[in-house]
Structure formats: structure tokens, C-alpha cells
Amino acid sequence: MGKFIRVWIVNTVSLWVIDYFSSYVQFSDLMAVAATALALTLLNMTIKPILKVISLPLTFLTFGLFSFVINGFVLWASFQLSNGSTISSFGAAIVISIILTVLNGLFNKIFQND
């Protein structure tokens, strides 16, 4: 359970930073950021692994580039599932998912407890 909470917090902080610097995503308040991060965390742990297995041949044919589409879809779906959050388009979701991955890596390094 500790890892789940840490991933949720990292996703929340990353989405909050993205909201501050990007005009493609908007949140009504901090609770909307936390709700979207919770949806994202749950989708990443449940739906994303299934999508990765199903799309493995397509991902292989595109030399891994289709994984960006999967990440964008999971991010877009998390925005659709939570109230008070909007993302401008599916294309923006793909770009924001790349930025989110970089920020999550950075914040995981900061919050990592050895």
C-alpha cells in the first residue's frame, strides 16, 4: 500500500506542475488534481498492462512508438473519469504523457527512500 500512496503523490505533484506550466490541461482545484492522479494511478496499475499486452505486435512494428499512444490514452481516460479536470485534445494527452513520464522519474528520484 505504501508504494501505491507514493505513486499517487508523485502523480499528483507532477500533474500540478504540468497544470502550472501548460495551457493544455486545466484543473478546477487541488482536489481535482488529486482525483485525476488517483484515476491515473489506478488505470496505470490495471488497464495499462492489459493494453500493453494486447498491443504488443503493433508496438513491435512501430519500434515502441505505439507505447506513446497507450500512455496518452491512459492519461486521457483519467481526465475523462475525474471531475474538475480537462485536457484539450488526445494529441495533447500524448505530449503531456511524455512530460508526465519525465517529471514522475524526477520526483520518484527525489521521494525515493532507500
For each residue, the residues with C-beta under 8 A, 3 or more apart:
1: 4 5
2: 5 6
3: 6 7
4: 1 7 8 41 45
5: 1 2 8 9
6: 2 3 9 10 111
7: 3 4 10 11 41 44
8: 4 5 11 12 34 37 38 41
9: 5 6 12 13 111
10: 6 7 13 14 104 107 108 111
11: 7 8 14 15 37 40 41 100 104
12: 8 9 15 16 33 34 37
13: 9 10 16 17 103 107
14: 10 11 17 18 37 100 103 104 107
15: 11 12 18 19 25 27 33 36 37 40 100
16: 12 13 19 20 27 30 33
17: 13 14 20 21 103
18: 14 15 21 22 25 96 99 100 103
19: 15 16 22 25 26 27 33
20: 16 17
21: 17 18
22: 18 19 25 96 99
23: 26 88
24: 87 88 89 92 95 96
25: 15 18 19 22 79 85 86 87 88 92 96
26: 19 23 85 86
27: 15 16 19 30 32 33 36 84 85
28: 32 83 84 85
29: 32 33 84
30: 16 27 33 34
31: 34 35 84
32: 27 28 29 35 36 82 83 84 85
33: 12 15 16 19 27 29 30 36 37 85
34: 8 12 30 31 37 38
35: 31 32 38 39 82 83 84 85
36: 15 27 32 33 39 40 78 79 82 85
37: 8 11 12 14 15 33 34 40 41 78
38: 8 34 35 41 42 82
39: 35 36 42 43 77 78 79 81 82
40: 11 15 36 37 43 44 74 75 78
41: 4 7 8 11 37 38 44 45
42: 38 39 45 46
43: 39 40 46 47 48 74 77 78 81
44: 7 40 41 47 48 74
45: 4 41 42 48 49
46: 42 43 49 50
47: 43 44 50 51 74 77
48: 43 44 45 51 52 70 71 74
49: 45 46 52 53
50: 46 47 53 54
51: 47 48 54 55 70 73 74
52: 48 49 55 56 59 67 70
53: 49 50 56
54: 50 51
55: 51 52 58 59 66 70
56: 52 53 59 60
57: 60 61
58: 55 61 62 66
59: 52 55 56 62 64 65 66 67 70
60: 56 57 63 64
61: 57 58 66
62: 58 59 65 66
63: 60
64: 59 60 67
65: 59 62 68 69
66: 55 58 59 61 62 69 70
67: 52 59 64 70 71
68: 65 71 72 94 97 98
69: 65 66 72 73 94
70: 48 51 52 55 59 66 67 73 74
71: 48 67 68 74 75 94 97 98 101
72: 68 69 75 76 90 91 93 94 95 96 97
73: 51 69 70 76 77 90 93
74: 40 43 44 47 48 51 70 71 77 78 97
75: 40 71 72 78 79 87 93 96 97 100
76: 72 73 79 80 87 90 93
77: 39 43 47 73 74 80 81
78: 36 37 39 40 43 74 75 81 82
79: 25 36 39 75 76 82 85 86 87 93
80: 76 77
81: 39 43 77 78
82: 32 35 36 38 39 78 79 85
83: 28 32 35
84: 27 28 29 31 32 35
85: 25 26 27 28 32 33 35 36 79 82
86: 25 26 79
87: 24 25 75 76 79 92 93 96
88: 23 24 25 92
89: 24 92 93
90: 72 73 76 93 94
91: 72 94 95
92: 24 25 87 88 89 95 96
93: 72 73 75 76 79 87 89 90 96 97
94: 68 69 71 72 90 91 97 98
95: 24 72 91 92 98 99
96: 18 22 24 25 72 75 87 92 93 99 100
97: 68 71 72 74 75 93 94 100 101
98: 68 71 94 95 101 102
99: 18 22 95 96 102 103
100: 11 14 15 18 75 96 97 103 104
101: 71 97 98 104 105
102: 98 99 105 106
103: 13 14 17 18 99 100 106 107
104: 10 11 14 100 101 107 108
105: 101 102 108 109
106: 102 103 109 110
107: 10 13 14 103 104 110 111
108: 10 104 105 111 112
109: 105 106 112
110: 106 107
111: 6 9 10 107 108
112: 108 109
113:
114:
